[in-house]
């Protein structure tokens, strides 16, 4: 499959206003887009300009978006469980409870504990 990203500038047939969209198209020029500006698409539009984005364009756009709208940093489940263990420790819970939570945080699907995981 040969997908590509394009930015289109269209003129609406009813209002004569401009429409700006970004779309992901397949090799048959079919796909879905997102209207960035202008009236909703109603099927009467005439394409005025189409530009296909390349990897460099995508990298530049992604960098600008990340600068203004950075992705939220979400802690891993292990980090949250270790933080919970520290809170239990501060509240005076037993070492068994704290150690269990630390050990569970580092449990991996292979069924063993990572080296140095459980700290007292």
OpenMM code with the backbone's topology and positions (N, CA, C; nanometers):
from openmm import Vec3, app, unit

residues = "UNK UNK UNK UNK UNK UNK UNK UNK UNK UNK UNK UNK UNK UNK UNK UNK UNK UNK UNK UNK UNK UNK UNK UNK UNK UNK UNK UNK UNK UNK UNK UNK UNK UNK UNK UNK UNK UNK UNK UNK UNK UNK UNK UNK UNK UNK UNK UNK UNK UNK UNK UNK UNK UNK UNK UNK UNK UNK UNK UNK UNK UNK UNK UNK UNK UNK UNK UNK UNK UNK UNK UNK UNK UNK UNK UNK UNK UNK UNK UNK UNK UNK UNK UNK UNK UNK UNK UNK UNK UNK UNK UNK UNK UNK UNK UNK UNK UNK UNK UNK UNK UNK UNK UNK UNK UNK UNK UNK UNK UNK UNK UNK UNK UNK UNK UNK UNK UNK UNK UNK".split()
positions = [
    Vec3(0.0847, -0.1178, 0.0000),
    Vec3(0.0000, 0.0000, 0.0000),
    Vec3(0.0888, 0.1235, 0.0000),
    Vec3(0.0536, 0.2199, -0.0798),
    Vec3(0.1338, 0.3392, -0.0974),
    Vec3(0.0593, 0.4606, -0.0423),
    Vec3(0.0479, 0.4710, 0.0897),
    Vec3(-0.0198, 0.5843, 0.1515),
    Vec3(0.0672, 0.7082, 0.1450),
    Vec3(0.0012, 0.8220, 0.1396),
    Vec3(0.0729, 0.9487, 0.1406),
    Vec3(-0.0144, 1.0541, 0.2075),
    Vec3(0.0491, 1.1614, 0.2502),
    Vec3(-0.0199, 1.2728, 0.3149),
    Vec3(-0.0163, 1.3920, 0.2210),
    Vec3(-0.1318, 1.4566, 0.2044),
    Vec3(-0.1397, 1.5757, 0.1206),
    Vec3(-0.2082, 1.6881, 0.1982),
    Vec3(-0.1763, 1.8097, 0.1589),
    Vec3(-0.2491, 1.9273, 0.2060),
    Vec3(-0.3181, 1.9855, 0.0839),
    Vec3(-0.4488, 2.0059, 0.0967),
    Vec3(-0.5287, 2.0577, -0.0143),
    Vec3(-0.5846, 2.1955, 0.0198),
    Vec3(-0.5878, 2.2801, -0.0800),
    Vec3(-0.6581, 2.4069, -0.0732),
    Vec3(-0.7693, 2.3978, -0.1767),
    Vec3(-0.8925, 2.4084, -0.1318),
    Vec3(-1.0083, 2.3936, -0.2181),
    Vec3(-1.0957, 2.5183, -0.2112),
    Vec3(-1.1825, 2.5346, -0.3104),
    Vec3(-1.2839, 2.6401, -0.3077),
    Vec3(-1.4205, 2.5727, -0.3011),
    Vec3(-1.4979, 2.6103, -0.1996),
    Vec3(-1.6314, 2.5559, -0.1815),
    Vec3(-1.7221, 2.6064, -0.2938),
    Vec3(-1.7978, 2.5167, -0.3547),
    Vec3(-1.8845, 2.5532, -0.4662),
    Vec3(-2.0051, 2.6354, -0.4258),
    Vec3(-2.0502, 2.6241, -0.3032),
    Vec3(-2.1688, 2.6967, -0.2598),
    Vec3(-2.1340, 2.8353, -0.2089),
    Vec3(-2.0345, 2.8414, -0.1182),
    Vec3(-2.0022, 2.9703, -0.0537),
    Vec3(-1.8895, 3.0445, -0.1234),
    Vec3(-1.8146, 2.9750, -0.2067),
    Vec3(-1.6946, 3.0279, -0.2742),
    Vec3(-1.5814, 3.0579, -0.1764),
    Vec3(-1.5953, 3.0166, -0.0506),
    Vec3(-1.4889, 3.0331, 0.0485),
    Vec3(-1.3833, 2.9252, 0.0307),
    Vec3(-1.2640, 2.9546, 0.0821),
    Vec3(-1.1540, 2.8578, 0.0743),
    Vec3(-1.1655, 2.7551, 0.1853),
    Vec3(-1.1171, 2.6346, 0.1553),
    Vec3(-1.1126, 2.5249, 0.2512),
    Vec3(-0.9710, 2.4699, 0.2519),
    Vec3(-0.9198, 2.4428, 0.3708),
    Vec3(-0.7857, 2.3877, 0.3855),
    Vec3(-0.7971, 2.2561, 0.4609),
    Vec3(-0.7356, 2.1504, 0.4071),
    Vec3(-0.7411, 2.0221, 0.4769),
    Vec3(-0.6112, 1.9463, 0.4588),
    Vec3(-0.5935, 1.8516, 0.5483),
    Vec3(-0.4821, 1.7567, 0.5398),
    Vec3(-0.5457, 1.6185, 0.5300),
    Vec3(-0.4931, 1.5357, 0.4409),
    Vec3(-0.5566, 1.4061, 0.4176),
    Vec3(-0.4525, 1.2969, 0.3972),
    Vec3(-0.4900, 1.1760, 0.4371),
    Vec3(-0.4108, 1.0565, 0.4107),
    Vec3(-0.4786, 0.9842, 0.2950),
    Vec3(-0.4065, 0.9682, 0.1846),
    Vec3(-0.4623, 0.9073, 0.0649),
    Vec3(-0.3900, 0.7785, 0.0302),
    Vec3(-0.4623, 0.6870, -0.0352),
    Vec3(-0.4005, 0.5627, -0.0828),
    Vec3(-0.3598, 0.5798, -0.2294),
    Vec3(-0.3183, 0.4708, -0.2912),
    Vec3(-0.2700, 0.4777, -0.4296),
    Vec3(-0.3806, 0.5148, -0.5284),
    Vec3(-0.5076, 0.5069, -0.4862),
    Vec3(-0.6209, 0.5422, -0.5718),
    Vec3(-0.6755, 0.6820, -0.5423),
    Vec3(-0.5980, 0.7610, -0.4675),
    Vec3(-0.6395, 0.8956, -0.4257),
    Vec3(-0.7645, 0.8942, -0.3386),
    Vec3(-0.7844, 0.7873, -0.2673),
    Vec3(-0.8975, 0.7776, -0.1744),
    Vec3(-0.8424, 0.7770, -0.0331),
    Vec3(-0.9194, 0.8348, 0.0566),
    Vec3(-0.8764, 0.8364, 0.1951),
    Vec3(-0.9631, 0.9272, 0.2791),
    Vec3(-0.9087, 0.9647, 0.3922),
    Vec3(-0.9807, 1.0494, 0.4864),
    Vec3(-0.8938, 1.1695, 0.5193),
    Vec3(-0.9603, 1.2809, 0.5477),
    Vec3(-0.8867, 1.4010, 0.5811),
    Vec3(-0.9429, 1.4710, 0.7020),
    Vec3(-0.8794, 1.5813, 0.7342),
    Vec3(-0.9207, 1.6648, 0.8458),
    Vec3(-0.9242, 1.8086, 0.7967),
    Vec3(-1.0406, 1.8715, 0.8064),
    Vec3(-1.0561, 2.0098, 0.7630),
    Vec3(-0.9930, 2.1012, 0.8668),
    Vec3(-0.8980, 2.1809, 0.8225),
    Vec3(-0.8286, 2.2741, 0.9117),
    Vec3(-0.8961, 2.4102, 0.9144),
    Vec3(-0.9524, 2.4525, 0.8013),
    Vec3(-1.0155, 2.5844, 0.7940),
    Vec3(-1.1180, 2.5852, 0.6814),
    Vec3(-1.2132, 2.6752, 0.6944),
    Vec3(-1.3136, 2.6935, 0.5907),
    Vec3(-1.4406, 2.6181, 0.6204),
    Vec3(-1.5384, 2.6338, 0.5303),
    Vec3(-1.6671, 2.5680, 0.5518),
    Vec3(-1.6548, 2.4164, 0.5387),
    Vec3(-1.7511, 2.3471, 0.5972),
    Vec3(-1.7540, 2.2014, 0.5875),
    Vec3(-1.7633, 2.1597, 0.4419),
    Vec3(-1.7042, 2.0453, 0.4130),
    Vec3(-1.7089, 1.9918, 0.2763),
    Vec3(-1.8479, 1.9372, 0.2483),
    Vec3(-1.9029, 1.9743, 0.1324),
    Vec3(-2.0373, 1.9289, 0.0947),
    Vec3(-2.0400, 1.8632, -0.0428),
    Vec3(-1.9221, 1.8393, -0.1000),
    Vec3(-1.9147, 1.7736, -0.2296),
    Vec3(-1.9081, 1.8681, -0.3477),
    Vec3(-1.9126, 1.9991, -0.3215),
    Vec3(-1.9130, 2.0955, -0.4316),
    Vec3(-1.7772, 2.1639, -0.4503),
    Vec3(-1.6758, 2.1176, -0.3811),
    Vec3(-1.5463, 2.1848, -0.3823),
    Vec3(-1.4674, 2.1593, -0.5096),
    Vec3(-1.3861, 2.2586, -0.5429),
    Vec3(-1.2907, 2.2480, -0.6526),
    Vec3(-1.1513, 2.2612, -0.5939),
    Vec3(-1.0639, 2.1663, -0.6260),
    Vec3(-0.9280, 2.1716, -0.5739),
    Vec3(-0.8487, 2.2785, -0.6462),
    Vec3(-0.7854, 2.3667, -0.5687),
    Vec3(-0.7026, 2.4731, -0.6245),
    Vec3(-0.5544, 2.4390, -0.6172),
    Vec3(-0.5172, 2.3683, -0.5115),
    Vec3(-0.3762, 2.3377, -0.4905),
    Vec3(-0.3647, 2.2128, -0.4049),
    Vec3(-0.2744, 2.1239, -0.4416),
    Vec3(-0.2452, 2.0043, -0.3617),
    Vec3(-0.0947, 1.9921, -0.3524),
    Vec3(-0.0471, 1.9726, -0.2311),
    Vec3(0.0950, 1.9461, -0.2121),
    Vec3(0.1094, 1.8198, -0.1300),
    Vec3(0.1984, 1.7336, -0.1739),
    Vec3(0.2234, 1.6075, -0.1043),
    Vec3(0.3387, 1.6278, -0.0070),
    Vec3(0.3197, 1.5855, 0.1158),
    Vec3(0.4232, 1.5999, 0.2172),
    Vec3(0.5243, 1.4864, 0.2063),
    Vec3(0.6498, 1.5192, 0.2301),
    Vec3(0.7533, 1.4163, 0.2331),
    Vec3(0.8011, 1.4001, 0.3776),
    Vec3(0.8999, 1.3152, 0.3969),
    Vec3(0.9489, 1.2873, 0.5325),
    Vec3(1.0043, 1.4119, 0.5996),
    Vec3(1.0729, 1.4958, 0.5233),
    Vec3(1.1278, 1.6197, 0.5807),
    Vec3(1.0147, 1.7110, 0.6271),
    Vec3(0.9105, 1.7257, 0.5451),
    Vec3(0.7948, 1.8068, 0.5846),
    Vec3(0.7335, 1.7525, 0.7137),
    Vec3(0.7165, 1.6210, 0.7177),
    Vec3(0.6566, 1.5588, 0.8364),
    Vec3(0.7414, 1.5839, 0.9602),
    Vec3(0.8725, 1.5738, 0.9466),
    Vec3(0.9614, 1.5961, 1.0614),
    Vec3(0.9527, 1.7401, 1.1098),
    Vec3(0.9497, 1.8350, 1.0168),
    Vec3(0.9411, 1.9761, 1.0547),
    Vec3(0.8074, 2.0076, 1.1222),
    Vec3(0.6986, 1.9563, 1.0659),
    Vec3(0.5664, 1.9797, 1.1236),
    Vec3(0.5562, 1.9146, 1.2605),
    Vec3(0.6060, 1.7907, 1.2712),
    Vec3(0.6023, 1.7194, 1.3988),
    Vec3(0.6813, 1.7951, 1.5052),
    Vec3(0.7973, 1.8501, 1.4684),
    Vec3(0.8799, 1.9251, 1.5638),
    Vec3(0.8064, 2.0499, 1.6117),
    Vec3(0.7385, 2.1198, 1.5208),
    Vec3(0.6628, 2.2379, 1.5612),
    Vec3(0.5474, 2.2011, 1.6539),
    Vec3(0.4755, 2.0959, 1.6184),
    Vec3(0.3638, 2.0528, 1.7028),
    Vec3(0.4121, 2.0083, 1.8404),
    Vec3(0.5201, 1.9320, 1.8438),
    Vec3(0.5742, 1.8853, 1.9721),
    Vec3(0.6224, 2.0006, 2.0576),
    Vec3(0.6743, 2.1066, 1.9936),
    Vec3(0.7220, 2.2232, 2.0675),
    Vec3(0.6063, 2.2973, 2.1340),
    Vec3(0.4947, 2.3111, 2.0631),
    Vec3(0.3807, 2.3861, 2.1149),
    Vec3(0.2849, 2.2979, 2.1940),
    Vec3(0.2700, 2.1730, 2.1511),
    Vec3(0.1789, 2.0788, 2.2161),
    Vec3(0.2547, 1.9526, 2.2543),
    Vec3(0.3428, 1.9600, 2.3541),
    Vec3(0.4221, 1.8412, 2.3889),
    Vec3(0.3324, 1.7287, 2.4400),
    Vec3(0.3733, 1.6069, 2.4078),
    Vec3(0.3011, 1.4906, 2.4571),
    Vec3(0.3196, 1.4811, 2.6076),
    Vec3(0.2151, 1.4448, 2.6755),
    Vec3(0.2228, 1.4286, 2.8198),
    Vec3(0.3112, 1.3088, 2.8523),
    Vec3(0.3965, 1.3264, 2.9497),
    Vec3(0.4815, 1.2156, 2.9940),
    Vec3(0.4018, 1.1355, 3.0963),
    Vec3(0.3762, 1.0129, 3.0622),
    Vec3(0.2978, 0.9251, 3.1486),
    Vec3(0.3925, 0.8262, 3.2139),
    Vec3(0.3922, 0.8230, 3.3469),
    Vec3(0.4820, 0.7276, 3.4130),
    Vec3(0.4382, 0.5841, 3.3855),
    Vec3(0.5367, 0.4957, 3.3856),
    Vec3(0.5063, 0.3543, 3.3653),
    Vec3(0.4343, 0.2989, 3.4883),
    Vec3(0.3741, 0.1830, 3.4706),
    Vec3(0.3070, 0.1183, 3.5831),
    Vec3(0.4071, 0.0915, 3.6947),
    Vec3(0.5280, 0.0499, 3.6594),
    Vec3(0.6300, 0.0220, 3.7609),
    Vec3(0.6634, 0.1479, 3.8390),
    Vec3(0.6748, 0.2623, 3.7699),
    Vec3(0.7064, 0.3873, 3.8396),
    Vec3(0.5952, 0.4262, 3.9369),
    Vec3(0.4711, 0.4102, 3.8946),
    Vec3(0.3578, 0.4430, 3.9819),
    Vec3(0.3568, 0.3517, 4.1037),
    Vec3(0.3811, 0.2211, 4.0831),
    Vec3(0.3806, 0.1277, 4.1954),
    Vec3(0.4961, 0.1548, 4.2913),
    Vec3(0.6134, 0.1919, 4.2376),
    Vec3(0.7250, 0.2281, 4.3260),
    Vec3(0.6929, 0.3544, 4.4049),
    Vec3(0.6270, 0.4507, 4.3429),
    Vec3(0.5859, 0.5718, 4.4149),
    Vec3(0.4868, 0.5366, 4.5251),
    Vec3(0.3947, 0.4463, 4.4934),
    Vec3(0.2980, 0.4021, 4.5944),
    Vec3(0.3696, 0.3342, 4.7112),
    Vec3(0.4713, 0.2539, 4.6803),
    Vec3(0.5481, 0.1875, 4.7863),
    Vec3(0.6160, 0.2909, 4.8757),
    Vec3(0.6699, 0.3990, 4.8153),
    Vec3(0.7343, 0.5035, 4.8953),
    Vec3(0.6320, 0.5731, 4.9862),
    Vec3(0.5094, 0.5930, 4.9344),
    Vec3(0.4054, 0.6547, 5.0162),
    Vec3(0.3661, 0.5645, 5.1329),
    Vec3(0.3539, 0.4332, 5.1047),
    Vec3(0.3245, 0.3390, 5.2126),
    Vec3(0.4343, 0.3423, 5.3180),
    Vec3(0.5572, 0.3482, 5.2706),
    Vec3(0.6725, 0.3536, 5.3606),
    Vec3(0.6662, 0.4787, 5.4493),
    Vec3(0.6343, 0.5920, 5.3896),
    Vec3(0.6244, 0.7174, 5.4650),
    Vec3(0.5107, 0.7139, 5.5667),
    Vec3(0.4058, 0.6393, 5.5361),
    Vec3(0.2913, 0.6306, 5.6257),
    Vec3(0.3095, 0.5231, 5.7331),
    Vec3(0.4254, 0.4579, 5.7328),
    Vec3(0.4564, 0.3612, 5.8375),
    Vec3(0.4019, 0.2217, 5.8153),
    Vec3(0.3638, 0.1884, 5.6941),
    Vec3(0.3173, 0.0529, 5.6677),
    Vec3(0.4326, -0.0452, 5.6846),
    Vec3(0.3975, -0.1703, 5.7016),
    Vec3(0.4989, -0.2718, 5.7276),
    Vec3(0.5932, -0.2865, 5.6088),
    Vec3(0.7163, -0.3306, 5.6425),
    Vec3(0.8152, -0.3562, 5.5371),
    Vec3(0.7646, -0.4615, 5.4401),
    Vec3(0.6878, -0.5593, 5.4906),
    Vec3(0.6349, -0.6636, 5.4027),
    Vec3(0.5467, -0.6036, 5.2940),
    Vec3(0.4605, -0.5103, 5.3313),
    Vec3(0.3705, -0.4486, 5.2327),
    Vec3(0.4502, -0.3662, 5.1312),
    Vec3(0.5462, -0.2891, 5.1809),
    Vec3(0.6283, -0.2048, 5.0933),
    Vec3(0.7106, -0.2917, 4.9993),
    Vec3(0.7744, -0.3958, 5.0526),
    Vec3(0.8568, -0.4846, 4.9708),
    Vec3(0.7730, -0.5596, 4.8676),
    Vec3(0.6518, -0.6022, 4.9091),
    Vec3(0.5647, -0.6712, 4.8149),
    Vec3(0.5327, -0.5808, 4.6963),
    Vec3(0.4983, -0.4543, 4.7268),
    Vec3(0.4630, -0.3617, 4.6195),
    Vec3(0.5828, -0.3336, 4.5277),
    Vec3(0.7006, -0.3158, 4.5855),
    Vec3(0.8214, -0.2958, 4.5048),
    Vec3(0.8488, -0.4172, 4.4166),
    Vec3(0.8329, -0.5358, 4.4732),
    Vec3(0.8576, -0.6583, 4.3975),
    Vec3(0.7555, -0.6731, 4.2856),
    Vec3(0.6294, -0.6465, 4.3168),
    Vec3(0.5241, -0.6554, 4.2155),
    Vec3(0.5478, -0.5543, 4.1030),
    Vec3(0.5981, -0.4376, 4.1373),
    Vec3(0.6242, -0.3340, 4.0361),
    Vec3(0.7256, -0.3821, 3.9328),
    Vec3(0.8190, -0.4638, 3.9751),
    Vec3(0.9245, -0.5096, 3.8849),
    Vec3(0.8995, -0.6489, 3.8282),
    Vec3(0.7821, -0.7038, 3.8546),
    Vec3(0.7475, -0.8349, 3.8012),
    Vec3(0.7384, -0.8251, 3.6498),
    Vec3(0.7935, -0.9244, 3.5811),
    Vec3(0.7830, -0.9245, 3.4349),
    Vec3(0.7098, -1.0500, 3.3896),
    Vec3(0.6585, -1.0482, 3.2672),
    Vec3(0.5766, -1.1602, 3.2191),
    Vec3(0.6478, -1.2947, 3.2176),
    Vec3(0.7812, -1.2950, 3.2205),
    Vec3(0.8543, -1.4222, 3.2209),
    Vec3(0.8423, -1.4920, 3.3562),
    Vec3(0.7919, -1.4184, 3.4557),
    Vec3(0.7684, -1.4771, 3.5855),
    Vec3(0.8802, -1.4621, 3.6845),
    Vec3(0.9807, -1.3817, 3.6534),
    Vec3(1.0857, -1.3609, 3.7503),
    Vec3(1.0989, -1.2113, 3.7813),
    Vec3(1.1823, -1.1804, 3.8786),
    Vec3(1.2015, -1.0426, 3.9224),
    Vec3(1.3303, -0.9897, 3.8618),
    Vec3(1.3226, -0.8643, 3.8129),
    Vec3(1.4427, -0.8042, 3.7554),
    Vec3(1.5492, -0.7836, 3.8628),
    Vec3(1.6741, -0.7845, 3.8205),
    Vec3(1.7858, -0.7725, 3.9146),
    Vec3(1.7764, -0.6428, 3.9931),
    Vec3(1.7921, -0.6525, 4.1241),
    Vec3(1.7940, -0.5345, 4.2095),
    Vec3(1.6608, -0.4663, 4.2247),
    Vec3(1.5513, -0.5345, 4.1982),
    Vec3(1.4204, -0.4710, 4.1979),
    Vec3(1.3714, -0.4381, 4.3381),
    Vec3(1.3677, -0.5366, 4.4246),
    Vec3(1.3096, -0.5154, 4.5571),
    Vec3(1.4147, -0.4553, 4.6501),
    Vec3(1.3877, -0.3343, 4.6919),
    Vec3(1.4784, -0.2674, 4.7856),
    Vec3(1.4047, -0.2445, 4.9147),
    Vec3(1.4779, -0.2554, 5.0235),
    Vec3(1.4136, -0.2364, 5.1542),
    Vec3(1.4470, -0.1015, 5.2107),
] * unit.nanometer
topology = app.Topology()
chain = topology.addChain("A")
for resn in residues:
    res = topology.addResidue(resn, chain)
    for name in ("N", "CA", "C"):
        topology.addAtom(name, app.Element.getBySymbol(name[0]), res)
